[in-house]
Amino acid sequence: VGHTHNVVDCARLGYSIFDSALPTRDARKGRLYRFTSDPAGTSFSGKWFEYLYIEDKKHIRTTEPISPYCDCAACSGYSVSYLHHLYHVGDALYMRLATIHNLRFMNRLIDLLRANG
């Protein structure tokens, strides 16, 4: 039930409390969540989120944040290329920032679901 789509489906069924280790485990393993567009206007249909796999070589020179729609510490202060570097050298800062990011994504998701009732 920790998958993002499952959370949306369960919220539509009336559930309002969620607990899952999936966002933190995904973060530690290099899978980061991000909205594909401004989350304020999302209808949660189609492709409204995607994964960024930090270990992909295409991120070596990516100067953007994980998501332009996120206000977490990772997105506010670090580029994807720097996080890619931290991941590959095994620096614990990567795990901390990635976890903060995925948890912020999930918190925003829950806030949006509650606001859309």
C-alpha positions as CSV (number, residue, x, y, z in Angstrom):
1,V,0.0,0.0,0.0
2,G,3.0,2.3,0.2
3,H,3.2,2.9,-3.5
4,T,2.2,6.4,-4.5
5,H,-0.7,5.2,-6.7
6,N,-2.0,3.0,-3.8
7,V,-2.0,6.0,-1.5
8,V,-4.1,7.9,-3.9
9,D,-6.5,5.0,-4.4
10,C,-6.8,4.5,-0.7
11,A,-7.4,8.2,0.0
12,R,-10.3,8.0,-2.5
13,L,-11.7,5.1,-0.6
14,G,-11.7,7.2,2.6
15,Y,-8.4,6.4,4.3
16,S,-6.7,9.3,5.8
17,I,-3.7,7.9,7.7
18,F,-0.8,6.2,5.9
19,D,2.5,4.6,7.1
20,S,5.0,3.1,4.9
21,A,8.8,2.5,4.8
22,L,8.8,2.6,1.0
23,P,9.6,6.3,0.5
24,T,12.7,6.1,2.8
25,R,13.8,2.7,1.3
26,D,13.4,4.0,-2.2
27,A,15.4,7.1,-1.3
28,R,18.3,5.1,0.1
29,K,18.3,2.9,-3.0
30,G,18.4,5.9,-5.4
31,R,14.8,6.2,-6.5
32,L,13.4,9.7,-5.9
33,Y,9.8,10.8,-6.4
34,R,8.8,13.9,-8.3
35,F,5.7,15.5,-9.7
36,T,5.6,15.8,-13.5
37,S,3.9,19.2,-13.2
38,D,2.8,21.7,-10.6
39,P,1.2,19.6,-8.0
40,A,-1.3,22.3,-7.0
41,G,-3.3,21.6,-10.2
42,T,-3.0,17.8,-10.4
43,S,-6.0,15.6,-10.8
44,F,-4.0,12.4,-10.0
45,S,-4.8,10.9,-13.4
46,G,-2.4,10.0,-16.1
47,K,1.3,10.5,-15.5
48,W,1.3,12.9,-12.6
49,F,4.5,11.7,-11.0
50,E,7.7,10.0,-12.0
51,Y,10.8,8.5,-10.6
52,L,14.3,9.9,-10.9
53,Y,16.9,7.2,-10.6
54,I,19.9,9.0,-9.2
55,E,22.5,6.4,-10.3
56,D,21.8,7.0,-14.0
57,K,24.8,8.4,-15.8
58,K,22.7,11.0,-17.5
59,H,22.6,12.9,-14.1
60,I,26.4,13.5,-14.0
61,R,26.0,17.1,-15.2
62,T,22.4,17.8,-14.3
63,T,22.4,21.2,-12.6
64,E,18.6,21.3,-11.8
65,P,17.1,20.2,-8.5
66,I,15.3,16.9,-8.2
67,S,12.0,18.7,-8.8
68,P,11.3,22.4,-9.5
69,Y,8.0,21.9,-7.6
70,C,9.6,20.9,-4.3
71,D,10.7,23.1,-1.4
72,C,12.7,20.5,0.5
73,A,16.3,20.9,1.6
74,A,17.6,18.7,-1.2
75,C,15.8,20.6,-3.9
76,S,16.4,24.0,-2.4
77,G,20.2,23.6,-2.0
78,Y,21.6,20.8,-4.2
79,S,21.7,19.8,-7.8
80,V,20.9,16.3,-9.1
81,S,24.6,16.0,-10.3
82,Y,25.8,16.7,-6.7
83,L,23.4,14.1,-5.3
84,H,24.5,11.7,-8.0
85,H,28.1,12.2,-6.8
86,L,27.2,11.7,-3.2
87,Y,25.3,8.5,-4.0
88,H,28.3,7.1,-5.9
89,V,30.8,7.8,-3.3
90,G,28.5,6.5,-0.6
91,D,28.3,9.7,1.4
92,A,25.6,9.6,4.1
93,L,24.5,13.1,3.2
94,Y,22.9,11.6,0.0
95,M,20.8,9.3,2.1
96,R,19.7,12.1,4.4
97,L,18.8,14.5,1.6
98,A,17.1,11.8,-0.5
99,T,15.0,10.7,2.4
100,I,14.0,14.2,3.2
101,H,13.0,14.7,-0.4
102,N,10.8,11.6,-0.7
103,L,9.1,12.2,2.6
104,R,8.4,15.8,1.6
105,F,6.9,14.5,-1.7
106,M,4.6,12.1,0.3
107,N,3.6,14.9,2.8
108,R,2.7,17.2,-0.1
109,L,0.8,14.3,-1.8
110,I,-1.2,13.7,1.4
111,D,-1.9,17.5,1.8
112,L,-3.2,17.7,-1.8
113,L,-5.4,14.6,-1.3
114,R,-6.9,16.1,1.8
115,A,-7.4,19.5,0.2
116,N,-9.2,17.8,-2.8
117,G,-11.4,15.9,-0.4
